[in-house]
Amino acid sequence: MKAFASVLMISASLIAGAAQAATSADAPVSKTRAQVVAELQQARAEGLLSTGEADYPAVVQANAGAKTRAQVESELVVAEAADQISTGESDYPLVAAQANDSGTTRAAVEAEYAQLAAAGQLPQTTF
């Protein structure tokens, strides 16, 4: 039993040493003081720093490419018209309506069905 415990402790120490060596090799290169000061000044200029309870959390300024409320509302109207809005679990995931790409009209399909039914070529099922 002592031999097993010794082997287990030696294994654990070897694995820990290998893990520590791997993390120190992967460690990022530290920044210089000048880089950190430049990042701090940039964050202050963008208003990203909180100075107390009154402005917590720091408000992130909207980017210039953001959409207006009217644009978002018009996109919502288009998505609702295209039935792309989920209203609950019963219609998830959304399935886009499939277009009839066969080129066959409904009347042609009904005529073919009537012809097959008259010839007795449709399978007989009972309900």
C-alpha positions as CSV (number, residue, x, y, z in Angstrom):
1,M,0.0,0.0,0.0
2,K,2.9,2.4,0.8
3,A,4.4,1.6,-2.6
4,F,1.2,2.5,-4.4
5,A,0.9,5.8,-2.4
6,S,4.5,6.7,-3.3
7,V,3.9,6.0,-7.0
8,L,0.8,8.1,-6.9
9,M,2.5,11.0,-5.3
10,I,5.5,10.9,-7.7
11,S,3.1,10.8,-10.6
12,A,1.1,13.7,-9.4
13,S,4.3,15.8,-8.9
14,L,5.5,15.0,-12.4
15,I,2.2,15.9,-13.9
16,A,2.0,19.2,-11.9
17,G,5.5,20.1,-13.0
18,A,4.6,19.5,-16.7
19,A,1.4,21.5,-16.4
20,Q,3.3,24.4,-14.8
21,A,5.9,24.3,-17.6
22,A,3.2,24.4,-20.2
23,T,1.4,27.4,-18.7
24,S,4.5,29.4,-18.3
25,A,5.5,28.8,-21.9
26,D,2.0,29.9,-23.0
27,A,2.0,33.0,-20.9
28,P,1.4,36.2,-22.9
29,V,4.2,38.8,-23.2
30,S,3.7,41.5,-20.6
31,K,2.9,45.1,-21.7
32,T,5.2,48.0,-21.0
33,R,4.2,50.8,-18.7
34,A,3.8,53.1,-21.6
35,Q,1.4,50.8,-23.4
36,V,-0.8,50.5,-20.2
37,V,-0.8,54.3,-19.8
38,A,-1.8,54.7,-23.4
39,E,-4.7,52.2,-23.1
40,L,-5.8,54.0,-19.9
41,Q,-5.9,57.4,-21.6
42,Q,-7.8,55.9,-24.6
43,A,-10.4,54.4,-22.3
44,R,-10.8,57.7,-20.4
45,A,-11.2,59.5,-23.7
46,E,-13.9,57.0,-24.8
47,G,-15.7,57.3,-21.5
48,L,-15.3,53.6,-20.6
49,L,-14.0,54.1,-17.1
50,S,-16.3,54.1,-14.1
51,T,-15.4,56.7,-11.4
52,G,-18.0,55.8,-8.7
53,E,-21.4,54.4,-8.0
54,A,-23.3,57.0,-10.0
55,D,-21.9,55.9,-13.3
56,Y,-21.7,52.1,-12.7
57,P,-21.7,50.2,-15.0
58,A,-19.8,52.4,-17.5
59,V,-22.0,53.3,-20.4
60,V,-20.6,52.1,-23.7
61,Q,-21.0,54.7,-26.4
62,A,-22.9,53.4,-29.5
63,N,-20.8,53.0,-32.6
64,A,-21.3,55.3,-35.6
65,G,-22.6,52.4,-37.7
66,A,-25.5,51.5,-35.4
67,K,-29.0,51.3,-36.9
68,T,-31.6,53.7,-36.0
69,R,-34.8,52.7,-34.3
70,A,-36.8,53.2,-37.5
71,Q,-34.5,50.9,-39.4
72,V,-34.9,48.2,-36.7
73,E,-38.6,48.6,-36.7
74,S,-38.8,48.3,-40.5
75,E,-36.7,45.1,-40.4
76,L,-39.1,43.7,-37.8
77,V,-42.1,44.4,-40.0
78,V,-40.4,42.7,-43.0
79,A,-39.4,39.6,-40.8
80,E,-43.0,39.3,-39.4
81,A,-44.4,39.5,-43.0
82,A,-42.0,36.7,-44.1
83,D,-43.0,34.6,-41.0
84,Q,-39.5,34.6,-39.6
85,I,-40.4,35.5,-36.0
86,S,-40.7,32.7,-33.5
87,T,-43.6,33.1,-31.1
88,G,-42.9,30.1,-28.8
89,E,-41.7,26.6,-28.5
90,S,-44.2,25.2,-31.0
91,D,-42.7,26.9,-34.0
92,Y,-39.0,26.5,-33.1
93,P,-36.8,26.1,-35.2
94,L,-38.2,28.4,-37.8
95,V,-38.7,26.6,-41.2
96,A,-38.7,28.8,-44.2
97,A,-41.6,28.2,-46.6
98,Q,-40.5,26.0,-49.5
99,A,-41.3,27.3,-52.9
100,N,-42.8,25.0,-55.6
101,D,-39.8,24.6,-57.9
102,S,-41.3,21.6,-59.8
103,G,-43.1,23.8,-62.3
104,T,-46.1,21.4,-62.1
105,T,-49.4,23.2,-61.4
106,R,-52.0,22.0,-58.9
107,A,-54.5,21.3,-61.6
108,A,-52.0,19.0,-63.4
109,V,-51.3,17.1,-60.1
110,E,-55.0,16.7,-59.5
111,A,-55.6,15.4,-63.0
112,E,-52.8,12.9,-62.6
113,Y,-54.3,11.7,-59.3
114,A,-57.7,11.3,-60.9
115,Q,-56.2,9.3,-63.7
116,L,-54.3,7.0,-61.4
117,A,-57.4,6.5,-59.2
118,A,-59.5,5.6,-62.2
119,A,-56.9,3.1,-63.3
120,G,-56.8,1.6,-59.8
121,Q,-53.1,2.3,-59.4
122,L,-53.3,4.0,-56.0
123,P,-52.7,2.0,-52.8
124,Q,-55.8,1.1,-51.0
125,T,-55.9,2.2,-47.3
126,T,-58.6,1.9,-44.7
127,F,-59.1,4.3,-41.9
